[in-house]
Amino acid sequence: MIFFLHGAVGHSSDWDLIIDSLNSFQCESIDLYSYSSENIGVAARKINSLAGPGDVIVGYSLGARIALQALLENDSPWSKAIIISANTGITDNLSRNVRINHDLQWSELCNSNWAQFISDWERQSIFDHSKPIADRKQLMPLKGKISETFINWSSGMQPAPITNFDRIKSPTLWITGELDEKYSKIAKLACEQLPLSQLKVITNSGHRVPWDNPKETADAINVFIS
């Protein structure tokens, strides 16, 4: 089984196009909002409890950070992992506090003005080379849970995964978009520290790699899992 973890302000259905392109693998896209009231460690352990021997975890952006946390937990069951457009964590306290405050602002805007929140979210420079994944009006009923994720799963709150990479024993494929220079650099540094890892840079893609270039992304996943 392959388990897919969506990104921030995302939805489990975002993965439908990729899942349809995979070679006869059983797949499940997880609704991360089911765990939004938990801290990231508890959420990761609960996701780990869903898996069995030979299962694979795939995470994009926020989902990739949760996937990294799942790999670091003592009960990690994953045979392989695919990490897409991932931040490997914040190591200095000042930057962590800045991030926490920034995410608090996102959380408050999400609750108070959904339309402005979505508009501001999509205008972030990180998405300059990507189109919106889907119309996010459908997510408005979930704004309370989405707001929680900015508090409970802020990268400022999460112990930086990169400081514990020696605990990751599963082979990992890191995927980034060629136009996403920041996260491609992060992935390159991560792969230098993980002996069982490899990096795949997808052409004609920004941060939202699976939706910018779904065919090449699915091909990379197929090759790695097969």
C-alpha positions in Angstrom: 0.0 0.0 0.0 1.1 3.5 -0.8 -0.1 6.2 1.6 -0.2 9.8 0.3 -0.1 12.9 2.6 -1.3 16.2 1.1 0.1 19.7 1.6 -1.0 22.7 3.7 -4.4 24.1 2.6 -4.7 20.9 0.5 -7.0 18.0 0.3 -6.7 14.2 0.0 -8.3 14.3 -3.4 -5.4 16.4 -4.7 -3.6 13.1 -5.2 -6.2 11.5 -7.5 -4.5 12.3 -10.7 -1.2 10.8 -9.5 -2.8 7.7 -8.0 -4.5 7.0 -11.3 -1.1 7.0 -13.1 0.6 4.5 -10.8 1.3 0.9 -11.9 -1.3 -1.3 -10.1 -0.4 -0.2 -6.6 -3.0 -0.1 -3.9 -3.1 3.5 -2.7 -4.7 5.6 0.1 -4.7 9.3 0.4 -4.9 10.4 4.0 -7.1 13.2 5.3 -4.6 15.0 7.4 -7.3 17.1 9.0 -8.3 14.1 11.0 -5.2 14.7 13.0 -5.1 18.5 13.1 -5.7 18.8 16.8 -2.6 16.7 17.6 1.0 17.8 17.7 3.1 16.6 14.7 4.7 13.7 16.6 1.3 12.3 17.7 -0.1 12.7 14.2 2.9 10.9 12.7 2.6 8.0 15.1 -1.1 7.6 14.3 -0.3 7.6 10.6 2.4 5.0 11.3 -0.2 2.8 12.9 -2.1 2.6 9.6 0.8 0.9 7.8 2.0 -2.6 7.4 5.1 -4.3 6.2 6.2 -3.2 2.8 4.1 0.0 2.8 5.3 3.3 1.3 4.7 6.8 2.5 4.5 9.8 0.1 4.3 13.4 1.4 4.2 16.8 -0.3 5.3 20.0 1.4 3.6 19.9 4.8 2.7 16.3 4.2 6.4 15.7 3.5 7.4 17.2 6.9 4.9 14.9 8.6 6.2 12.0 6.5 9.8 12.8 7.8 8.5 12.9 11.3 6.8 9.5 10.7 10.2 8.1 9.5 11.9 9.4 12.7 9.4 7.8 15.1 10.5 4.6 16.9 7.5 2.7 15.4 8.3 3.7 11.8 7.0 0.8 9.6 7.8 2.3 6.2 9.8 0.2 3.6 10.3 3.3 1.4 9.5 7.0 1.4 9.0 9.7 -1.2 9.5 13.2 0.0 8.3 16.0 -2.3 9.2 19.7 -1.9 10.1 19.3 1.7 11.5 21.6 4.3 13.9 19.7 6.5 13.4 21.9 9.6 14.5 25.1 11.4 17.5 24.7 13.7 18.0 28.1 15.3 15.6 29.4 18.0 15.2 32.9 16.6 14.1 31.6 13.2 11.8 29.1 14.9 10.1 31.9 16.9 9.7 34.0 13.7 8.1 31.0 12.0 5.7 30.3 14.8 4.5 33.9 14.8 4.2 33.9 11.0 2.1 30.7 11.1 0.0 32.2 13.9 -0.9 35.0 11.5 -1.9 32.5 8.8 -4.0 30.7 11.4 -5.8 33.9 12.5 -6.5 35.0 8.9 -7.8 31.6 8.0 -10.4 31.8 10.7 -11.3 35.5 10.2 -11.3 36.0 6.4 -11.2 32.9 4.2 -11.3 34.7 0.9 -8.4 36.9 1.8 -6.6 34.0 3.3 -6.8 32.0 0.1 -5.8 35.0 -2.0 -2.8 35.7 0.1 -1.8 32.0 0.2 -1.8 31.7 -3.5 0.2 34.9 -4.0 3.2 33.5 -2.1 6.5 33.6 -4.0 7.0 29.9 -3.5 4.2 29.3 -5.9 5.4 31.7 -8.6 6.2 28.8 -11.0 3.1 26.7 -10.2 -0.6 27.0 -10.9 -3.3 26.4 -8.1 -3.9 22.7 -7.5 -7.6 23.1 -7.2 -10.4 25.5 -6.3 -10.1 25.8 -2.6 -13.7 27.1 -2.0 -14.6 23.5 -1.1 -12.3 23.7 1.9 -14.0 26.6 3.6 -16.0 24.2 6.0 -12.6 22.9 7.1 -11.1 26.3 7.9 -11.1 25.5 11.7 -9.0 22.4 11.2 -6.8 24.1 8.6 -6.2 26.9 11.1 -5.2 24.3 13.7 -2.5 22.9 11.3 -0.7 26.2 11.3 -0.4 26.1 15.1 0.2 22.5 15.8 2.3 21.6 12.8 4.3 24.8 12.3 7.9 24.1 11.3 8.8 26.3 14.2 7.2 23.9 16.6 8.6 20.7 15.0 12.0 19.5 16.1 14.1 19.9 12.9 14.1 16.5 11.2 17.5 17.2 9.6 19.1 17.0 13.1 18.0 13.3 13.4 18.5 12.1 9.9 20.7 9.3 11.2 17.5 7.6 12.5 16.0 7.3 9.1 16.7 3.8 7.8 14.2 3.6 4.9 15.3 4.3 1.3 14.0 7.7 0.4 13.4 9.4 -3.0 13.4 13.2 -2.8 11.5 15.0 -5.5 11.7 18.7 -6.4 10.8 20.9 -9.3 13.6 22.3 -11.4 12.2 25.9 -11.0 12.0 25.6 -7.2 15.6 26.5 -6.5 15.2 26.8 -2.8 13.7 23.4 -2.1 16.0 21.7 -4.7 19.0 23.0 -2.6 17.3 21.7 0.6 16.8 18.3 -1.0 20.3 18.1 -2.3 21.7 18.8 1.2 19.3 16.2 2.7 20.4 13.5 0.2 24.1 14.2 1.1 23.2 13.3 4.7 21.0 10.3 4.0 23.0 7.3 2.5 19.8 5.5 1.3 18.5 8.5 -0.6 18.3 9.8 -4.1 17.2 13.0 -5.7 15.0 13.4 -8.7 14.5 16.9 -10.1 11.4 17.1 -12.2 11.4 19.3 -15.3 9.0 22.2 -16.0 7.9 22.2 -12.4 7.8 24.6 -9.5 7.0 23.9 -5.8 3.8 22.0 -6.7 5.7 19.3 -8.6 3.1 16.5 -8.8 0.5 18.9 -10.3 3.0 20.9 -12.5 4.2 17.7 -14.1 2.1 14.7 -13.1 3.4 12.3 -15.7 7.1 12.7 -14.8 6.3 12.6 -11.1 4.3 9.4 -11.5 7.0 7.9 -13.6 9.6 8.7 -10.9 7.4 7.1 -8.2 6.8 4.0 -10.3 10.5 3.5 -10.9 11.4 4.0 -7.3 8.8 1.7 -5.9 9.2 -1.0 -8.5 
